[in-house]
Amino acid sequence: MKKTDSSGLVPCMDDAKSDLLVSVVIPTYNRADQVGDAVRSVLNQTWRRCELIVVDDGSTDDTSTVVKPYLDRVRYCYQENKG
């Protein structure tokens, strides 16, 4: 049985693995109304070793404009719509 921490929760990884990088990929297509919330949610996580990649499948709305303020912390990949 795994040990719990002071909160009573079982840690998801031990200290030996605390340098792990978590990669989060957000695929999007014409979701300017939702992509900002998704990006902020990832950036507000307590785990600091995280890379965030937004893959835009040819959006024709304001998706790129919504992501633009985060480009210093987010990798934004745009491609023509492939369906």
C-alpha positions in Angstrom: 0.0 0.0 0.0 1.3 3.4 -0.9 2.0 6.0 1.7 -0.2 9.1 1.8 1.0 12.7 2.3 -0.3 15.0 5.1 -3.4 15.7 3.1 -4.3 12.0 3.0 -3.7 11.8 -0.7 -1.4 9.3 -2.4 1.4 11.3 -4.3 1.4 10.6 -8.0 5.1 10.3 -8.1 8.0 10.0 -5.7 10.7 12.6 -5.1 13.2 10.7 -7.3 10.9 11.5 -10.3 10.2 15.1 -9.5 12.1 16.4 -12.5 9.6 14.9 -14.9 8.3 17.1 -17.7 4.6 17.1 -18.3 3.5 17.8 -21.9 0.0 19.1 -22.5 -1.4 19.3 -26.0 -4.6 21.3 -26.7 -6.0 20.6 -30.1 -8.4 23.3 -31.3 -10.5 24.4 -34.2 -12.6 27.5 -34.0 -12.8 27.5 -30.2 -11.7 31.0 -29.5 -14.4 31.1 -26.8 -12.8 28.2 -24.9 -9.1 28.0 -25.7 -8.2 30.8 -23.4 -9.7 29.1 -20.4 -7.9 25.8 -21.4 -4.6 27.6 -21.6 -5.0 29.4 -18.3 -6.1 26.2 -16.6 -2.8 24.5 -17.7 -0.6 27.5 -16.8 -2.2 27.8 -13.4 -1.3 24.3 -12.3 1.2 23.9 -9.5 3.4 21.5 -11.4 6.1 23.8 -12.9 7.8 21.4 -15.3 5.2 21.7 -18.0 5.2 22.4 -21.7 2.0 23.5 -23.3 1.4 23.1 -27.0 -1.7 24.4 -28.8 -2.3 22.9 -32.2 -4.7 24.9 -34.3 -6.3 23.0 -37.1 -6.9 26.0 -39.4 -9.3 28.1 -37.2 -11.0 30.9 -38.9 -12.1 32.7 -35.7 -10.0 34.6 -33.2 -8.3 31.5 -31.7 -4.8 32.9 -32.6 -5.6 36.2 -31.1 -6.7 34.6 -27.8 -3.5 32.5 -27.6 -1.2 35.4 -28.6 -0.7 36.9 -25.1 0.6 33.5 -23.9 3.2 32.9 -26.6 6.0 33.4 -24.1 4.9 30.3 -22.3 3.0 28.4 -25.0 4.1 26.7 -28.3 1.4 27.6 -30.9 1.3 25.4 -34.0 -1.0 26.5 -36.8 -1.8 24.3 -39.8 -4.3 24.5 -42.6 -7.5 22.7 -41.7 -7.1 18.9 -42.2 -10.3 17.9 -40.6 
